[in-house]
Amino acid sequence: MNAPLHHELPTPLLDAAQARARIDAQWDGDILRQLTDYIAIPAKSPVFDPDWAAHGFIDTVVRHAADWVQAQKVPGLTLEVVRLPGRTPVIFFEIPATRPGSTQTALLYGHLDKQPEFTGWRADLGPWTPKLEDGKLYGRGGADDGYAVYAAIAAVQALKAQQLPHPRLVGLIETSEESGSPDLLPYIDALRPRLGDVGLVVCLDSGAGNYDQFWLTTSLRGNITGELRVEVLTEGVHSGDASGLVPSSFRILRQVLERLEDSATGRLLPPELHCDVPPERVAQARATAAILGDDLFRRFPWVHYDCGGTAQSVLPMTGDAVDALLARTWRPTLSVTGAEGLPPLREAGNVLRPYTAFKLSLRLPPLVDAAQAVQQLKALLEDNAPYQARVTFDSLGAATGWNAPDAAPWFAQALDVASRAHFNAPCGYIGQGGTIPLMNQLSQGFPTSQMMVCGVLGPRSNAHGPNEFLHLSYAKRLTAAVAEVIARMP
C-alpha cells in the first residue's frame, strides 16, 4: 500500500465533535465496564489451554460479547454464535446496507482469546486483575484485542446516530487467533455465502507507531513456532562421572542453532528465509522514521544498570531508525521463548542432563512462504546431528506473512481524512513485526478488498508480555476513524 499524496482533502462526512462526544461517553461507561469484566476472565487460547471447552472461559467471553452486541439494538443487526464441531466458536453478525445501490460488504474482524499470563507484572497489576490508571486499562487481552468487537459496534452506532448511509457490514469475531487461527479458515469456508462481496476488511488487531495519529499497517511478518529437542541419555547422570565423555545436550543444541542464526549478529543464515524489501516499503520506513525518531527505541523497557559508577544500558541491534523499522518488519528473526530439561536454579544439582529442549519462534518476512520454510528448517536442524545425538524439530504452527495491496484512491483519501479529523495529524504507515494469520487468508480469498489493518498496540502497550494495557484515548479516536472510513466506502 502506498501513502497518499496530500492534496486538499474533502470535508469529513462524520461530525467529529458529535461523534467523539458519543463515542467517548460510550467508552467511559458501558464499554469500559465490559472490558473490565472481560480482562478478569482467563480466556486463554486453545494452544495454551487445551481443556478450554471444559473450563468454559472462552464460551463465557463469547456469550458476554454477543449479549452486549445484541443489547445495543443496532437497527437491522442479526447475530449468531456459530459453532463447528471440535472448534472454538465465532461471533458472526450482519447489518444491512443503508446506502442505496451499495453492493459490497465491509468485514469487521477481532478476536476474544488471549495469551497466557507471563511473568514480570508490576506488583500491583496482574493479567486477570484489571486496573484503570492514567487513562490506561491494564490486564491481559484488553488491547489484544478484546476491545475490537465493542469498538466496531460503537463505530457503527456513531454512523447511525448521524444518519450517515453505510454499506452492508458483517462482523467476524474469532477465538483461536492467539493459537495461529487454526479454526478460522473452516469458519470462513462455512460462512462464505453469507460474507458477500467483501470490499473492505477492518482488522482491529494491529499496532500504532505512536498515540498521536492514525496508523495503517502495511505488512505483517509470518511466524513459525516449534520445539527443538536434543537427547543424549535416557536419564541424568553424575556430571563428574560423565562430563568429558558424554556430550552436553545444551552444547549440541547451541551448535545446531548456529546453523540457523549467527549468534554474534542475530542474522538468520539460510538465504531462503530472506526476501527483497519492496521499494515502497523502504520509502514508507524512511517517512515513519522521520515521524518517530528516537521514540522508536524508547518504546522498549531496556535494562539500565550501574557499571563501576558509570550508567549503562542495553544497546539496540541497530541505532539507525530506518534500519530498525525494516529489521523488525522485513527480516527474519529467531526468539527462544521457552525451555525444558533445565531444572530451576535452586533445584539444579551436579547432573549431566539427558536432554535440552527449546521452544523457537521464528518471524518470517512477509513474502516468505511459511510451509516451505518449515520443511527447510526441519532439514537444517535435524540432519547430520553432532555426535549422532537425537535432534528433532517439531513444528507447532506456521503462518505466512502479508503485504498490503495498493490502496484504491477512495481508501487512501478516507484514511487521511479520518486521521486528520480525529487525530489532527496525517495518517501514518508502518509495518508490524507480528503475525495475523487471517490477513493472508483474506487477501487470498478477497484479492480486490481494501485492507484496513490497524489497532491500539502502541508504545509500551506490551501485548503478550507483562503490564499489557489499552490506551483508552487512542481507542476512542480509533473508533471514530473507523466510522469515517466506513462512511466513505463506495
N, C-alpha and C positions, 0 to 999 in steps of 0.2 A: 504494500500500500504506500502510495506516495503522499507526502504532505501537500495540502492545497496551497495554491498561490493566494496571497492575501489581497484580493480585490476588495472593493467596497461591498460589505456584506448586507444582506437584507435584514429587515426588522424581524426579531424573534416572533414566532407565532404565539408562544406562551407569554402571558403577562407574568414577568419574572417575580415581581413583588407579591402578587396574589398567589402564585404557585408556591413560592417559598414560605409564605405565611401558613398556608395549608399544610405543606409537607413538613415544615418544622414542628407544627403543633401535633401532627400525627406521629412523628418520630419521638418527640419528647414525651408523649403519653403512651398510646397503645403499642406502638412498635417496640419501644424500649422495654416495656413490661414483657412483651412476648419474647424478646431476645434474652432478657434476664432469666426467664424460666428455661429457655432453650439451652443456654450455657450450662445450667445446673444438671443437665441430663447427659450422661456419658455415652452418647450415641456413636460409639466408635465404629469405624468402617469394618466390613467383614474380615479383611485380612488381619486386622488387629483384634477382632472379637469373633472367632469362628462360630460361637454359640449365640450370635446376635439375635436369631429368631426366638430362642428360648428366653433370652434376657429381656427382650421387648423394648429396648431403648430406642431403636430405630423406628419401630412402629409408633412409639409414643410421640416422637418429634414430628413424624409424618401426620399423625392424627391432629396434633395441636396446630400445625401449619395449615392443614386442609380446613379445619374448623374455622380458623381465623379468616382465611380467604373467603369462605362461603358467607361468613358473618358480615363481610363488607358490603354485601348486596350490590355488587357491581352490575349494572344493567346488562342483561343477556348472558352473564357468566354461567357456565356449567363446569363442574369439576368432578373428576373421578380419581380415586386411588386405584391404580392398575397394579395387579399382582400376577406375574408369570410364575409358574411352579418352580420352586427352588431358587428364586431370585429375590433380591431386595426390591421393595416397592418403589413406584414413582408416583408423583402427583402430576396429573395432566388436566389442564383447564383450557377452555376456549372462550373467547369473547368475539362476537360477530363484528364485522366492519360497520362503521358508520359513515364512511366516505363513499359517496356514490361512484360506482364504476371501479372500485378498488378490487383487484383480483389476486394480489399477492398477500402473503402472511408474514407477520413478524413473530419469530420464535424467541421466547424469553427463557433463559436457562439458569439454573443454580443447583446446588446440592445441599443436603442436610446431614450427611455422615461426616465424621470427624476423625482427625488424627489422634493418636494416643496421648497420654499425659505429658511425657518427657519430664526431665529433671531441671532444676535451676530456677524455679519460680521464686519470685520475691517472697519474703516471709509472710507478708500479709495478703498474698494472692495465691491462686491455685487454679487448675484447669476447670474445675467444676464449681468454683465459688465466684460467681460474677461480682464485679465491683466497678462502680462508676466513679471515675476520678479525673478531674481536669478535662472534661469533655471526651474521655475515652472509656469505653466499656471493655473491661478486661475479662478474659476467660476463653476457653477453647471453643473455636468454631464460629464465634460471632462474626468475625471478618472473613473467615474462610469456610463456607461462605453462607452461614445460616441466615444472614440478613437479606439474601438475594430475593427470595420469594416475597418478602414484605416490601422491599424497595420496588419491585416490579409492579405489584398491585398499587402501591402508593403513586407511582408514576401514571398508571392508567387512571386512577381516581383524579389526579390533577388535570388530565385531559378532559375527563367527563365534567369536572366542575366548571371548566371554562367553555364547555360545549364545542370543543375542537374535534373535528372529524378525524378518524384514525382507521388504519387498515385492520383486517382480521388479525387477532392476536391469539397465540397459543402459548401455554406455559408448560415446561418440562422440568420438573424438579426431581433429581435422582438421589440415590442413597448408597452408591458404590464408587463415587469419584475418587476418594482417597485410597481406594484399592486398585486404581487404574481403570475404573469404569467397565469392569467385565460384564456387567448386566445391562449396560446402556444400549449397545447395538441391537440386542434382541428386542428391546422395547421400541427402538426407532423403527425396526422392521415391522413389528406388530402394529405400531401406530401410524405408519407411513401414509395410509389412505386418509387419515384424519389430520395430518400435519399440513397438507395442502401445498401450494406453490410457495415455498419459503424464499422470500426476497431479502430478508434481514434477519440475522441472528444477533441477539443481545445476550452476551455471556458475561455474567457479573462475578466471575471467579478469578479475576486477574489483579494486577497491581497498578501502582501510580509512582511516578518519579518523585513527586512532592505532593503537598496538600494544597497547592496554590492554583492549580489549573486542572482541567480535564485531560486525562491521558488515555490514548488509544494504544492497545498492544498490537504490535505489527508482526511479531513472531514469537514462537514458543519452542523451547528445546524438547527433544524426545527424552525418553528415560528407559533404562534397563535396571532392574533390581534382581539380585541373585545372591546365592550363597556359595562362597568359595571355601572348600574344606580340604585340609591336608592331614592325612592319617599316617602314622608311622608305627604305632604299637597298639595292641589290644587293651592295654591297661597302663597306668602310670607306673614308673619305676624310680628308684632312688637316683637322684641326679648325680651323686658322687660315684655310683656304680656304673651308670650308663653313659654319661656325657663324655664325648670324645670318641665314642663308638656308635651310639645311636644318634642319627642326625636330628636336630631340633625341628619340629614341625613348624615353629614360628619362622625359623631361618629359611626353610624351604618356601613358605608362603611369601616371604619377602622377595626371594629370588623369582618366584612366579609372577608377582606383581610388577617386578622390574621389566618384564616383557611387555607390560601394558603401559606403564607410566614411568617417565623419567623422574625419579624421586627428587632430584636436585632442582627441577624447574616446574614440576607438575604437568608437563606437557604429555598428552597421551600419544604413544608412538605409532600405532597402526595407521597408515595413511587413509584406509577406508573408513575410519571414524571421523574424518575431517571432510569439509566441503568448502567450496568457494563462497565468500560472502557477496551477495548481490550488491552492485554499486549503490542502489538507492538506500540500502540498509546502512552502508558506510556513511552516506551523506546524512541520514537521519541521526546516526550516532554522533556525528560532529555537532549537529544542531542541538541535540539533547545534552551533550557535554557542555555546550556553551550556557545552557539554562541551569544545569545542576552544579557544575564546577566541583568544588571540594565536598559539597554535600553528598555526592555520590559515595565518598569514602566514609564520611562521618555517620552515615546511617547504620553502620555496624558497631556492635559493642566490643571494641578492641580491648585486649588486656593491657593495662598500664601498670608499671611497677618501678621500683627504685633499684638502681644498679650502682652500688658504691657511691650513693649520693647524687647520681645522675638519673633524671626521669627518662624512662624508656617506654616504648610501646611497640606492639607487634606491627610490622610493616606489611602493606598490601603486596600482592604478587606483581603489580604494576602500578606506577604512580601517574600514568597518563590516563586522563578521563575517557578519551575516545577508545583507547585500547582496553580499558577496564570494562566499558559497556559491551564491546564486541566479545571480550573474554567470557563474560557471564551470560551471553546470549547466543553466540555463534561458534563457540569452541567446545569440544568435548572435555569433560572433566570426570574425575573419579573421587568419590567420597566413601570412606568406610563408616557405616552408620551403626554397626553393632558387631559384637564378638561373642564367641562361645569357646569353651575349653580353657578359659583363663579364670581361675578362681579369684574371688575378691582378695585384695591385698592382705587383709587381716587373717585370711584362711589359707594363704599360699605357703606351702611347705617346700622342702628341698626335693621336689619331684620333677622328673622329666616327663612332661605331659604327653598323653597319647595322640592328641590331635589339636589343631587350631582351626577355627572357622571364623570367617569374616562375612558380614553382610555388606555387599557392594551396591552402591548407587552410582550409575553412570549417566551423566547428562549428555545427550547427543545433539549435534547441530540440527536445525530444523529440516534440512534436506537429506538427512541420512536415514535410510530405512532401518527401523529397529529390528525387524525379524531377521534380516540378513546379518545385522551386527551381532545378534545373539549367537548365531552359528559360528561366526568368525571368532567371537570372544571365547566360546567354549573350546574350540580347537586350539587357540592360542594358549589358554591357561592349562589345559589338560595334557596336551601332547608332550612326550619326552620329559616326564617329570624327573627332577633331580633325585638321585638315589632310588629310582623306581618307586618313590612314595605314591600312595594312592591320593591323587588330586582330582577333585570333582568340582565342576561349576554347574549349579542348577539354577536356571532362570526362574524367578518368581513373578515376572511380569515384564512386558515390553510395550512401549507406546512410541510411535513415530511422532516427531515434532510437526510444526506447522508454520507456514509462511503466508501471511495475509495476501489476498488478491488485490489488484489495483482498485482504488476507490472510484466508484461512479461519481460523476460531478455533483449530483444531489447529496450524496453521502458525505463527501469531503466538505461541502459547504455547510451541511447540517451540523457536523461535528464542531466546526469553528464557531458557528453561530451559538450553539449550545454552550460551549466553553466560555465565550465572551459574555453571554447573557447571565450565566450563573456563577462564573468564577472571575469575571473581569480580566481574563487573560486568554491568549490563543490556545488552541488545542496542542498538546504535546504528543509526540510519537516515540514509543520506546519498545524495544524487545524485552521479553521476560525470560529468565533462565529456567523457570519451572515448566511443568507439563500439564496440559488439559487435554486428555485423550479425545474428548468429544470434538474438539475443533478440527482435527484431521478427518475424523469420521464425517462431520457435517460438510466440510469442504468437498469431500468426495461425493457425498450424496446430493449436495445442492451447490454445484460448481459456480453458479451465477449469483449466489447470495452475497450480500454485503455483510461483513463480519465486524460487529461492534463488540470487541473483546475489551473489557475494562473491569475495574474493581477498586477496592478500598485499601489494598495491601501496600501502603506507602512506607516511608522510612520508619524502621523500628517496630512495625506492627507485628512482625515475628511469627507469621503463620508456621505451624508445625513445631515451634520451639516454645520456650517459657515466656510468660508475660505477653501472650498474644492479646492485641487489643483492636477494637473497632473505633476508628476516628469518626465521631458522630457528625461533626460539622461537614466533613468531606462527604460522608454518606448521604446527608440531606441534599447537598448541592449536586451530587452524582444522580440522585433520584430525579431531580428537576431536569438535568441534562438528558437523561434517558427519555423523559417525556417529550422534550423538544425534538429530539431526533426522530422518535416515532411519529410525531405530528407531521414531520416533513417527508416521511416515506411516501413515494408515489402510490 
